[in-house]
Structure formats: C-alpha cells, structure tokens
Amino acid sequence: MGIADWIIILSIVFVSGVIKGTTGFGFALFSLPLLIHFIPIKTLIPVITLFNLFSSFQIAIQTRRLKISRRIIMLSLAGITGVIVGGLVLKFISERWLELMTATMLIVLSLMFLTGFRFKIRKVKRGNLIAGLICGFLGGSTSVSGPPLALFLTSLRLDTEHFRFTFAWYSIITAAVALLDYLKIGLIIPETFRLFFISFPVLILSIQFGKFLSKKISQRIFYLSAILISLLAGLLMLYTCIGKCLKLY
C-alpha cells in the first residue's frame, strides 16, 4: 500500500473512532465496508476486533462510576458462545457470503429502527441470552455485532451513558474471546499487528473526540445517529458485494 492508501485508511479509522466514541458502537459498521477495498476481509476482521477491544476499554474507563451489572455479565457469557461459533464459521465460509449476510442484516435492522420498532421484552433474562448469542455470532464471524445489541438496548430504554457503558464492556469481553479464537485458528498474522499499531494513535485521538461530542448531543439525536450509521454501513457493504459479484472491483 502506498502513502495515499494509508492516508485513506487512517482517515477511515479516525471517523470510525469518532462514531464509536460518540455512540459506544459503530466502529466496524462504518470501517468494514470501506476498509475491505484495501485489506482482505479475513485479515481485516481481526484488526477491527483489536480496534474494538482497545476503543471499548477506553470508553469503559471514561465511565468508572458505573458498575458492571448482571445484564452485562449475562450478555457477555452468551456472547462468548456466539463468538466461538462465529469464528469457526469465518474460517470455512466464503468471504462474499459473509459480506452479503452482514450487509442484509444491517439494512433490515436499521430500517426497523427508523420505523420505531422496539422489542417487547417480557423476560429480560431470556432477552439477554438471545441478544448475546446473536451479537456474539455476528461479532465472531464479521466483527459487526452492534446493530442487534443496539436494538435490544434501545428496547430497554437505557440512557446514553448506560448504553455506551454496556456496549463497551460487552465489546471488551467478546472481542478478547474472538481474538483468542482467531489466534487458535490461524487468522492472526504479523500483518494484523502492523496494521493495528500504525493506526493506534489515530484511534486514541478519535475516541477522545467522540467522547466530547457525546456530551453535546441529545439522546434522541444519539439514537438517530446510531440508526443512520448502521443503515449507511449496510448500504456501502451491499454495494461492495454487488460490485464484486459483477466484477466491478
């Protein structure tokens, strides 16, 4: 990759980090469909998972007054199971199928958000289990686990700070497990760490800027931004999938 490529890559990392720092999620949603133009998806997913791990930790320590709740523990334990299964799927399934599945999921869920759809969660424990499993699977196989978890947390009507905090700890735990899984099946290579360390300073700055923005926007704008980010990411990824199928790329 040349200098121009690196400028674009670091710009994408910065914008993705701002989104993550502001909403608590969305790094993979925005970055994955753009970075796959420069980095093969099976190399890219472990790198994005590393980004999610460190950016989520940065968000978590910004809200130290909040405590890890039973909800976070249940979500994370279910998510670990999903991550392991998703990692195995990533090893054997076609890259195009992964991209198409992720794009379709993002678009459908984002449109559901925009219509005002909310789950009626009568049994929160069961909801935690199902949401954790689904999000873990998507995170392990595509590194994109945000939209279903965002839909679930929105249905619980969490405030902005608890929303970001819950997302952060879920991401820390599931990303750590996913990385161990990737290491075991041989998806983490020297290029993974090279890409990560070159981009790391940009990531730190972007998360801090996102934190600043999160204090300036209302909860309504917060949720609307998250929905629109998900929809845009899905459309971009679908466009890329179609382009590859038609051999435009």
Residue pairs with C-beta under 8 A, 6 or more apart in sequence:
1 9
1 38
5 38
6 198
8 38
9 35
9 38
9 39
9 199
10 198
10 199
10 202
12 30
12 31
12 34
12 35
13 31
13 51
13 199
13 202
13 203
13 206
14 202
14 203
14 205
14 206
15 30
15 206
16 26
16 27
16 28
16 30
16 31
16 51
16 206
17 27
17 51
17 55
17 202
17 203
17 205
17 206
17 207
17 209
17 210
18 206
18 207
18 209
18 210
18 213
19 26
19 27
19 29
19 30
19 210
19 229
20 26
20 27
20 52
20 55
20 56
20 59
20 206
20 207
20 210
21 55
21 58
21 59
21 206
21 207
21 208
21 209
21 210
21 211
21 213
21 214
22 210
22 211
22 213
22 214
22 217
22 222
22 225
23 164
23 210
23 214
23 222
23 225
23 226
23 229
24 59
24 163
24 164
24 165
24 166
24 167
24 168
25 146
25 149
25 150
25 167
25 171
25 226
26 146
26 226
26 229
26 230
26 233
27 48
27 51
27 52
27 55
28 48
28 52
28 142
28 143
28 144
28 145
28 146
29 106
29 144
29 146
29 147
29 229
29 230
29 233
30 229
30 232
30 233
31 48
31 51
32 41
32 44
32 45
32 48
32 102
32 142
32 143
32 144
32 233
32 237
33 103
33 233
33 236
33 237
33 239
33 240
34 236
35 44
35 48
36 44
36 99
36 237
36 240
37 240
37 249
39 47
39 195
40 95
41 95
41 98
41 99
42 90
42 95
42 187
43 189
43 191
43 192
43 195
44 143
45 90
45 142
45 143
45 182
45 187
46 179
46 182
46 187
46 188
46 192
47 192
47 195
47 196
48 143
49 139
49 143
49 175
49 178
49 179
49 182
50 175
50 179
50 192
50 196
51 196
51 199
51 203
52 143
52 171
52 175
53 171
53 172
53 175
53 176
53 179
54 200
54 203
55 203
55 207
56 167
56 168
56 169
56 171
56 172
56 175
57 168
57 172
58 204
58 207
58 208
59 164
59 165
59 167
59 168
59 207
59 211
60 165
60 168
60 169
60 172
62 211
63 161
63 164
63 165
63 168
66 161
66 162
66 165
68 169
69 166
71 124
71 128
71 166
72 166
72 169
72 170
74 125
74 128
74 129
74 132
75 128
75 131
75 132
75 135
75 149
75 166
75 170
76 132
76 169
76 170
76 173
76 174
77 132
78 128
78 129
78 130
78 131
78 132
78 133
78 136
79 132
79 133
79 135
79 136
79 139
79 145
79 170
79 173
79 174
79 177
80 136
80 173
80 174
80 177
81 132
81 133
81 136
82 132
82 133
82 134
82 135
82 136
82 137
82 138
82 139
82 140
82 174
83 136
83 137
83 139
83 140
83 174
83 177
83 178
83 181
84 136
84 140
84 177
84 181
85 136
85 137
85 140
86 136
86 137
86 138
86 139
86 140
86 141
86 142
86 178
87 140
87 141
87 178
87 181
87 182
87 185
87 187
88 181
88 185
89 137
89 140
89 141
90 98
90 140
90 141
90 142
90 187
91 185
91 187
93 141
96 241
96 244
96 245
98 141
98 142
99 142
99 237
99 240
99 241
99 244
100 238
100 241
101 142
102 138
102 142
102 144
102 234
102 237
103 234
103 235
103 237
103 238
103 240
103 241
104 234
104 238
105 138
105 144
105 147
105 148
105 234
106 144
106 147
106 230
106 231
106 233
106 234
106 237
107 231
107 234
107 235
107 238
109 147
109 148
109 151
109 230
110 147
110 227
110 228
110 230
110 231
110 234
111 231
112 151
113 150
113 151
113 154
113 223
113 226
113 227
113 230
114 227
114 231
117 151
118 151
118 154
118 155
119 127
119 151
119 152
119 155
120 155
121 127
121 152
121 155
121 156
124 156
127 152
127 155
131 148
131 149
131 152
132 170
134 148
135 145
135 146
135 148
135 149
135 170
135 174
136 145
136 174
138 144
138 145
138 148
139 145
139 174
139 175
139 178
140 174
140 178
140 181
143 178
144 233
145 171
145 174
146 167
146 230
147 230
149 167
149 170
150 167
150 226
150 230
153 163
153 166
153 167
154 163
154 223
158 166
159 219
160 214
160 219
160 222
163 222
164 214
179 188
182 188
214 222
217 225
240 249
242 248
243 249
